[in-house]
Amino acid sequence: MKKEQDDPIEIFIDAMPVSANRIWLQNYKTKQTYLNPKYKVFKRIVQLRCAGTRMPDDWPYCYVQIVVHPKRRSGDADNYTKPILDALTYAGFWDDDKRVADVRSRFGAPDPDKNGCVLIIVERRETKFADVF
């Protein structure tokens, strides 16, 4: 089956991102701030899952749905949004996440057999701003 240019793009990541609150850590002895090693691994996994997949250049903007299936429900769904969008930028899915006009994140069913996973659905959007409030 041929994929149409404007069909939604689904990306399945079989790993959980760290919360936005845990991207940067601090060594309390040296006071040095450093990138969480778990986030580095997550970004690399996203890069591998996105290999060969890019948001079409003719899409002016996009709408992103993020469904987080945690091992167990903890934290806020919105704390996973920024790490995921930044990982997609790192993976080269788009040049910059400023093309995201609308983003929604929510929890899906817990994933008790694994360490959690994320489903990302990206759809074309013509304008950056909503027509109605």
C-alpha positions as CSV (number, residue, x, y, z in Angstrom):
1,M,0.0,0.0,0.0
2,K,1.4,3.4,-1.1
3,K,1.8,6.0,1.6
4,E,0.3,9.3,0.7
5,Q,2.3,12.5,1.3
6,D,-0.2,13.9,3.8
7,D,-0.8,10.7,5.7
8,P,0.1,10.8,9.5
9,I,3.5,9.6,10.4
10,E,3.6,7.2,13.3
11,I,6.8,6.6,15.3
12,F,7.0,3.9,17.9
13,I,9.8,4.2,20.5
14,D,10.3,1.2,22.7
15,A,11.8,3.2,25.5
16,M,10.8,5.9,28.0
17,P,12.3,9.3,28.0
18,V,13.4,10.9,31.2
19,S,11.2,13.6,32.6
20,A,11.9,17.2,31.6
21,N,12.8,17.6,35.3
22,R,15.6,15.1,35.0
23,I,17.3,16.0,31.7
24,W,20.0,18.0,33.4
25,L,21.6,16.7,36.6
26,Q,24.1,18.2,38.9
27,N,27.1,16.7,40.6
28,Y,26.7,17.9,44.1
29,K,30.4,17.7,44.9
30,T,31.7,19.7,41.9
31,K,28.5,21.6,41.2
32,Q,28.9,20.7,37.5
33,T,25.7,20.3,35.5
34,Y,25.6,17.5,33.0
35,L,23.2,15.8,30.6
36,N,21.5,12.7,32.1
37,P,23.1,9.6,30.6
38,K,19.6,8.0,30.3
39,Y,18.5,10.9,28.2
40,K,21.5,10.5,25.9
41,V,20.5,6.8,25.4
42,F,16.9,7.8,24.7
43,K,18.0,10.3,22.1
44,R,20.1,7.7,20.4
45,I,17.1,5.2,20.4
46,V,14.9,7.9,18.8
47,Q,17.6,8.5,16.2
48,L,17.7,4.8,15.3
49,R,13.8,4.6,15.1
50,C,13.6,7.7,12.9
51,A,16.3,6.6,10.5
52,G,15.0,7.4,7.0
53,T,11.9,9.1,8.3
54,R,11.5,12.9,8.1
55,M,8.7,15.3,8.3
56,P,8.0,16.3,4.6
57,D,9.6,19.6,3.7
58,D,6.3,20.8,2.2
59,W,4.4,20.5,5.5
60,P,4.4,24.1,6.8
61,Y,3.6,23.0,10.4
62,C,2.5,19.9,12.2
63,Y,0.3,18.6,15.0
64,V,2.0,16.1,17.3
65,Q,0.2,13.6,19.5
66,I,2.4,11.8,22.1
67,V,1.0,8.8,23.9
68,V,3.3,7.7,26.8
69,H,2.8,4.1,28.0
70,P,4.8,4.0,31.2
71,K,5.9,1.0,33.1
72,R,3.9,2.4,36.0
73,R,2.0,5.7,36.0
74,S,4.1,8.4,37.6
75,G,4.7,12.0,37.0
76,D,2.9,14.3,34.6
77,A,2.4,13.4,30.9
78,D,3.4,16.9,29.9
79,N,6.9,16.4,31.5
80,Y,7.7,14.0,28.6
81,T,6.8,16.4,25.8
82,K,9.9,18.5,25.6
83,P,12.4,15.7,25.9
84,I,10.6,13.8,23.1
85,L,10.4,16.9,20.8
86,D,14.1,17.6,21.3
87,A,15.0,14.0,20.6
88,L,13.1,14.2,17.3
89,T,15.1,17.3,16.4
90,Y,18.4,15.5,17.4
91,A,17.3,12.5,15.2
92,G,16.8,14.9,12.2
93,F,13.1,14.2,11.9
94,W,12.7,18.0,11.4
95,D,15.1,20.9,11.3
96,D,13.6,22.6,14.3
97,D,10.6,21.9,16.6
98,K,9.3,25.4,15.9
99,R,7.4,23.8,13.1
100,V,5.2,22.1,15.8
101,A,2.0,24.2,15.8
102,D,0.1,22.0,18.3
103,V,1.2,19.2,20.6
104,R,-0.8,17.0,22.9
105,S,0.5,14.5,25.4
106,R,-1.3,11.9,27.4
107,F,-0.8,8.6,29.2
108,G,-1.8,5.4,27.5
109,A,-2.2,2.1,29.3
110,P,0.7,1.2,31.6
111,D,3.2,-1.2,30.0
112,P,4.0,-3.6,32.9
113,D,5.9,-6.2,30.8
114,K,8.5,-3.7,29.5
115,N,10.2,-0.5,30.5
116,G,7.6,1.7,28.9
117,C,7.2,3.0,25.4
118,V,6.0,6.0,23.4
119,L,3.8,6.4,20.4
120,I,4.3,9.6,18.4
121,I,1.8,10.6,15.7
122,V,2.7,13.6,13.5
123,E,0.1,15.1,11.2
124,R,0.2,18.0,8.7
125,R,-1.1,21.3,9.7
126,E,-1.4,24.3,7.4
127,T,-1.3,27.2,10.0
128,K,0.6,27.8,13.2
129,F,-2.3,29.5,15.0
130,A,-5.7,28.1,15.8
131,D,-8.7,29.5,14.0
132,V,-10.8,29.7,17.1
133,F,-10.1,30.0,20.8
